[in-house]
């Protein structure tokens, strides 16, 4: 039993408070990470409304700057006003409207509308324009003319239908075609779902009307008559979209070049960037576009920065729940320590943190550490009163609390002051705040790290996935589109012949195996072992597999195939790690477990980052670090805050040890 002596500052009173404002929505203070779109949505205005009052905002938003918000923003107009007189109607163009939509609303042809508004040919449709809607007589005449332009032939019966087609010419784009007919790309794709992923030359696009179910279609497009047979129609597969977060200093021009798209095409998918590109914006781009790989941070070995003597303040919010222990009249402290796993975890983490503080003192770091009992349950804590009574808004970093809901509450209360709140143990699945740092990598980040490593080695990646593992199959199909699946037999067993057919000789063949079925595991291993003389092969798993630890699976074969897997931690036997274990054992009379090591790593990493003469956020943006068993490689999340993508890639070596893949 580990022995601990704890002196804890216990806050007994609970306070909740909130701040509300009754001011008019005339100004807005920009918070870090906010985008012009988010602010516009908050006040029910368009980005253009804000840019008109704040032209400097088009070059980017700066935290703590103040924006003017139109006072008329309290009511959002959803339907454009229509003015009428005896001769013609007028229409005021609002955001997200298209020529096609306006023409459909008033029953007017494209030709008639542009004839009444000649400026549309040169300027195109813009927000704030006032359009003259032609009279009903002109409208009906235009529609009649338009309807006669397309004829459908069905088994010898001729019928008139208002369908307009367009044959795709070389070098044409969806944007240019949509602009020509006054519709959006989304409307074009809705009419022609087959061209979502690409635009084949010669393809017959439906511009207006519904596609006739016929054997032959005779169309008139710009005085050019052609007949196209159904067998000649080129079919394209549907496409998904990626989300991309705009980085600092990126422009519309640089983004269009990076994605291999025209600026017009990019704007068509993301209308808000027509008013300016700002850091943090989330853009939609086709999944056929290769997104740039996120630049990996260099790992740095931190040391005390000379000349930096400013004292830093770190706070630990630990869920000791001393009031509960003191009020327990049934169980003694010793019995409670045996029963309460959460308390033991807390004490282990705390012991590791204390070891880190001792190490910091030996290095001469100018840091003050305060520890408070956060008195946590899953959905409650006393962090609000602790923050209020101890002026924690002046802290340089806060480690804890443990439960995700309480971490989020702490980050929310300290968000105005941008005090870094470091979540030590909770999973990154809740709300995001710009000052919240999640130290536990997400499941997605762990899996992605494995695939990123295999690609970095130029590997040929093959997936052998049990049909029951539907979530894994879906993950690979959605996130790792270049991975080939090994086809299973009709009864769900491995097809050794198919797996071998996917191997290539000029690359290492990574076989990602996800199954708990012993027979499938044995068959996969046997197929790979029999191929080793001809091909380079390596077995990979994405998550722990208990079946591999049973006696039915030959461990030696796993080492021959160098079984590889991603992990949040490692077993470190470096001199520094052995010294930490020795010091910890000397003080606590027991070797450190994973929670104690994590307590040391997070606390020591935080203190070292604050000793670089920079803020915690500045170090998170600039560098990655590695302590005893944990990595800290922070990246900004699209919805705010930071996530840790520090993951180890480990493998079984033939000397029966586990090593880190380099």
N, C-alpha and C positions, 0 to 999 in steps of 0.2 A: 504494500500500500504506500503510495506516494505521500510524503509528509509536506504539508504546506502551512505556512504562517501568513495569514492575510490580514492586512489593515485596510479596510475599505471605507470610503466616505459614502455613507448611506443617506440618500435623500428620501425622507418619509412623506413629504407632501406631494400631491399630484395637482398639477394645474393644466388647464387647457385654455388656449386663447386663440383668437382669430382677429385678423385685421380686415376691415371692409372699407370701401370708399364710395361716397355718393357723388363724386365729381363727375362732371360731364365728360364724355368720351372725346375730348378735344386734343389730348396729348397721350403719347404712349412711350414709356421708357423701354428701350430695347434690352432684352436679356440675352446672355451669351447662347449662341446656338439657334436663336430665332431666325426665321426667314420672313421675307416680305409677304409670302403667301399665307403663312400662319397668322400673321398680324392682320392681314386683310380679312381673313375668314373670321377672326375673333370679333371684328367690328362690323361685319357684314358690308364690306366695301370691296372694290376691286383693287388689285395692285396698282393699276393706273391712277386710281383716285389718290392713293398715297403718294405716288411719284409726282403727281402734279403739284402737290403742296410741299414735297420734299425732294426736289430734283437731285440733290447730292446723294440720296439713297440709292440711285441707280448704279453708283460705283461700288456699292456694298454697304452692309449694315455694320455699325460699330456698337459693341456692348456699352450700355449706359447712355447712349445718345438718345435724344428725345425727338419723336416724330409727331408732326401735326396730323390729326385724324379729322376728316370732314365731319362737321357737326350733324350733317344730314344722314349720317351713317346709322342712326338708330333704327331706321326703317329700310329694309332691303327691297328694291323693286325687282320683281321676278317676271313681270310681263311688260314689254315695251309699250309706252303710251302711243295711242293712235289718234291723230287729228284728222278730221274730215271737213270737206266743204262740198259745194255742189259739183265741182269738176273732178277733183282727185283727193285721195287720202295721202297723208304723210306718215312716215314711220321713223322713230328715233332708234338708232342701232345701239344695242347694249352688248355687254360681254357675252361671249360664247355663241353669238348668233352667226348664221351663215346665210349666203345668198339663197341657197337651196331651201333652207328653212323658212325664210321670209317669203320666197316665191310660193311655197306650198301653203303658207298661212293665208295669203291673200288670193291664191288661185291665179297668179300672174306668171307669164312665161319669162324665161331668162332674157330673151331678146327684148321683150317689151320693157322690162325693168331697167335694163341697161340703156335702152333708147331714151327713157324718161330721165335717166341719171347718167349722163355721158361720163362723168368723172370716175365711175366705177371701173371703166376700162383701163384707166391709167393708175388710179390710186388704190383700187381694190376696196373691199369692205372694211371699214374702220369704226371703232367704237366712237359714238358721239355724232356720227353723220345723220343727217335728216334726209330720208329718201322720199321721193315722190312716187306714189303708187298709181299706176295708170288706171283710167276709168274702166268700168266693167265691160264696156263695148270693146275697147282695145284688148282687154284681157281675154275675152271670149274669142276674139278673132285670132289672137296669138296662140291660144290653146288649140283652136281648131287646126291652125296651120301646123302646129307641132305634132298633133296626133296623126296627121296624114303622112308624117315623115317615115313611119315605120309600119311595115305590113307583116302580118303573121299568116302563114299558110298552113292550114290543118286539114289534111285529107281532102284537098280540093276546095275547101270553104275559105273564103277570104274575109278576115276580120280586121278592123282597125284597132290599134292599141297604142297608148302613149308610152312607148318604150324607146329610150335613146341608148345607142351603143357607141362604143369608142374602141377602135383597134389600136393596140399599143404599138408605137413606133420605136425604133432604136433611139436610145439615149433619153427617152421620156421617163419621168419619175411619177410616183403617186402624187407628189405635191404639185407638180406642173399640171397634171391632168385634173386634179381636184380644183386647182385655181382656175383653170380654163372654164370649168363648168360651174364655178361658184359654190362648191360643196367642200366639206372637210374630208380629210383622209379617213377618219373614222366612218363617215357615211359611205365613202367609196368602198371600204373594206366590208362594211355590213352588207352592201349589195353584192359584193364579190368576195366571199370568205376564202375562196381558193387562192387569192393573191396576197394573203396577209404576210406570208414569208418572203415571197419574191414576185417580180412583175415580168413575166415572159413576153418577149417581143412577139407580136402577132395575136396576143390574147384579146378576146372580145369582152370588153368590160361593159357591164350594165350601169348606165349613168342615172337613168330615171325609169320608173315603172318596174314591173315584175317580170322575171324571166319566163317566157312562154314554154310550156312543156310540149314541144313539137319536134318533128323529124328534121325540119329545115327552117332556118330563120333568114329572111332577107332584110338587110338593114341599109339605111342611108346615113352615112357619116361624112359630112363635109362634101356632099355631091359625089361620094364614092360608093358604088353599089358592090356588095360582095356577098357571097353565100358561104356560110361556115357550117360544117357538119359537126354533130356532137362528138364524133371520134377525133376531130381535129382540135378540140378545146384542150388546152394545157391545164393540168390540175396541179396546184401547189398545196403543200401541207400547211395546216394552221401553225401559228407561231405564238410563243409566249414573249413576255417582256422582262427585262432585267430592271432593277432599281439601281441608280448610280448617284452617289452623293458628291456634289460639286466641291472640289478642293480649293484651297486658297490660290489666288492669282489665275484661276482658270477663267477663260472667256468663251463667249459663244463661238468665236472663230476657232479657238484651240480645241474646244469640245467637238465641233463638227469634224475637224481634221482627225481627231483621235478615234471617233466612231465611224469614220468613213462615210458620213452623211452630209448632205447640204445643210446650210443653216436653216433654210426654209423647211426642210423635212423635220429637223430637230424641233423647230418652233411649232410645227403642226402637231407633234406629239406632246409638246409641253408649252402651251400657249403663254404661260406666265413669264417665260424667259424672254419674250418679245420686249418686255419692259426693263430687262436687265438681268444679269446672272450674278448671284450672290453665293458666297460660301455656305455650305450646309443645305442648299436646295437638293431635293430628291428628284432626279430626272428619270423618265421612262424611256428606255431604248430597246429595240428589238433584241431578242435573245440570240439572233443570228450574228449580232455584233459581238466581237471579242472585247470584253471589258479589260482594261489594263489591270495587271496584277498589282495588288496593294503593296507598295514598297515596304519591304521588311525592315524593321528597325535593327540597328546594330546593337549587339549586346555589349554592355559596358561594365567593367569592374570598378565600382565606385569607391572612392577614398575621400577622406576629409579634405575639403577645399581650403587651401591656405589663405589666410587673411579674412576668413569668414567667421566672425565671432558673434554675429547676431543670434541671440537666444531664441530658440523655437519652442513652441508649445504643442505637445501632443497629448491627446486625451484617449483613454481606453474606457469604453462602455462595456462592462462585463456582466453577464446575467448570473451573478452569484445568488440572487434571491434570498438575501440574509434574513429578511423579515419572515419568510416562509420557514426557514430552518429554525429560527428562534421560536416560532409559534408552534412547532411540531412537538407535541407532548407525548406522542406515541413512540416515535423512533429517535434513538440517540444519533448524534452526529456520525458516529462510526457506522451505524446500520444504514443511515441515509446515504453515506458515501458508497456503500456496497450496492444499494438499490437504484440510486438516481444516476442514470447514464448521462443525462444532460449536464448535471452538476460536475460529474467527473470530466466530461469533455471540456467544460468551462475552465476547470482547475488545471487541466493539462495545457490548454491554450495559454492560460495566464502564466503558468510556470515557464513556458517557452518564451513568452513576451518579457518576463523578468530577466531571463538569461540574455535576451537581446539588449535590454537596458544596461545590464552589467557590462556587456561588450562595448556598448557605446561610451560608457564612462571611461573604460580603459583607453579608448581612442581619443578621449578628450572632446567629444562632441558637446556643443553648447545647447542642450535640449532639456526642457522641463517636462516631466510626465505626470499626469494626474489620472487616477483611476476612480471610477464611480460604479456603483452597483446599479445597473439599468433595470433591475427588477422586472424581468421579462416573462411574458407568456407569449403564445403564438400571435396574438392579436392586440396585445397591450404592453405598455412599459411606462416608466416615469421619465423618459428622456426630455419631455417638454419642460418639466420643472427643473431638471438638472441644467439644461441649456439656459433657462431664464435666470436661475439663482447663481450660476457660476460663470456667466458671460462667455459662454463657449463660442460665441460668434467671433471672438478674437483668436481662436485656436488656429494653428497652422495645418492641423490634420486631426481627424477623429477616426479611430479604429473601433468598429462595432456600430450598433448592437449586432446580435447574432441572427435573429429572425428577420426575414426579408421585409415584412410589413413594418417593423420597427426601424430598420435601416432606411426605408423610404421616407418614413415620418421624420427622421433625423435630417436627412438630406433636404427635405422640403422646408423644414424650419430654418435651415442654415443656407438655403439656396441664394437668398438675397446677398449674403456676404461671401458667397462662393467658397465656403469652407469645405475642403475635400472630406468626404465621408467614405471610408474604405470598408466595404462589406467583406468580412473575413471568411464566412462559411456558407452564406445563403446563395441559392442559385439565381441566375440572372433571368427571371421570368416575370417580373412585376413592372411597376411604373419606372420611368426613366427621369432622372434629373441631371442637369448639366454638371453638378458637383458630386455625383455618385460614381464610385469606382468599384466594379464587380471583380473580385480576385479569382473567383471560380470560373474557369472557361466553360462556355455553353457546350452542350452535347454536339451541336452543329459545328462549333469551332474545332472540337476535338476530331471529329470525323473529317472535316475539310483539311485539317493539318496533315492527315494521313495521305489524302489524295494529292495535296500540294507537293508532299515529299516525293511520291512516286513519279509525278510529272517532272519534277526537278531533275530526276535521274533518267529522264527520257524513256520511261518504262512503257510496256504494253500491258494495259490494265484489263483484267478479265474478272467478271463477277460470277461466282457460284453461289446462288442464293436460294435457300429453301422457300418453297411457295408460301409457307406459313409466315415468313418474314416480310409481310406486306409493307410495313413502314420502311424497311431498309430498301426494298425494291423502289418504292416511291421516292425516297431520298436520292437514290442514285440517278433515277430517271430525270428528276427535276434539277439536281445540282451538279451531277457529274455526267454530262451528256455524251462524252467521248468514250465512256466505259462500255465494253461489249459484254453481253450476258451469255453465259454458257447455257445452251438449250438442254432442259431436262427431259427425261423420258416421260411417256404418258402417265406412268404411275408415280411420277415425282422423284425418281432416282436419278443419279448422275449419269450422263452419257459421256463415258470416257472418250469415245471417238470424237464427239463434238468438241470437248474441251481441248484435246490435242490439236484439233484442226485450227484452233484460235492462237496457238503458240507461234511466235516468229523467232528467227535465229539471230537477227542482228540487234535484239534488245533483251533486257531482262524482263521476263514475264511474271508480273505480279498477279497472283490469284487471290482475290478478295473472297473469303469463304465466310458465309453467315448461315449457320444451321446448328441446331442442337441434336440433330439426328446422327447417332453413332455410325450407322452404315454409310451415310453420305460423307461423313468426315473421313472414314477409312478409305472410301472409294476415291475421294479427292486426293488424299495423301498418296495412295498407291499409284494413281495416274501421274502425279507430279514426280514421284520417285522414279518411275519407269521412263520418264522423259528427260531426266537430268543428264544423261549421256549426250543428248542431242541439243537440248535447250537450256538456257539459264532460267531457272524458276525460283520463286520465293513465295511462301504462303503468308497471307495477311488476314488479320481479323480487325474489326472496327470497335468491338466492345468485348469485355470479359466473357469467356466461354467455359462454363464449368465442366462440360463434357471432355474438354481437352485435358483436364486434371484427373480423369478417371484412369483406372488400370487398363482399360480396353484400348487406350490410345498410347502408342509407343512414344515415349518422351524423346528418345534418341532421334526418331524420324523428324520430330518437330525441330530439333536442333540442326539436322541436316538440311531441312528446308528453310532454316533461319526464320522461324515464325516471327513476324513483325506486327507491332500494334502501337496505337497512340496512347499516351498516358499523361495525366496532369502532374504526376510526380515521378521521381526516380529514386533508386537506391544509390546514394552517394558515398563513396569510400575515399574521397580526396582527403588530404591532410587537414584542410579547414573543417570539413564535415566531421572527421574523427575527433578533432579538438573540441568542437561544439558538443558532441556526444559525451566526451570525457568530462568536460566542465559541468554539463547538466547532471550527469550521474553522480558527480562529487557532491553537488548541492542537494539533490532530491532523492538520492539512494536508489535510483531506478533509471533505466535507459529511456530516452525520449520516444514516445509513440508518434504517430502521424500528426495528431492534433498539437502536441507540444512543439514538434518541428515546424508546423505551420504557424504557430504563435510566434516562434522565433523569426521565421522568414519574413512574415508580413511586417512585424514591428521593426526589425532591423532594416529592412528595405525602405520603410517609410522614413526612418531617422536618417539613413544615408542619402536619400533623395533630397531631404530638406537641408542637408549640409553641403549642397552644391552651389549655394548662392543663388538659387532659383526657387520658384514656387513649385509645389507638388505637381500642379498641372503642367508647368513648363517642362519638367522632367518626364512626365508621362507622354507628352507630345514628341519629345526628342529622343528618348532612349529606352532600351529594354534592359532588364536586369535579371540576374539569376543568383539565388541564395543556396541554402543547403539542398533542399529537395524540390523547390518550386521556382517557376519562371514568372516574370511579370512583364508582359509585352502588351501595353495598353493601346487601344485604338478607339477613336470616337465612334459612337453609335449614331445611326441616322436620326433616331428619335431623342438623342441627348444622352449625356453621360459617357462613361468609358467601359469597355469590356476587355477582358484579358484573353489574349490568344496565345499565351505562352504554353506550348504543348511539347512534350518529349516524344520522340519516335524511338521505341526500344525494340530489341530483337534478341532471340535465343541464339547464342553462339555455340559452336561445336565443343567448346571447353566446358559446357554446361553452366555458363554464366549468362546474365542478362546485360547487354551492352547498349549504349546509345548509338543510334544510327547517325552517321555524319554525312 
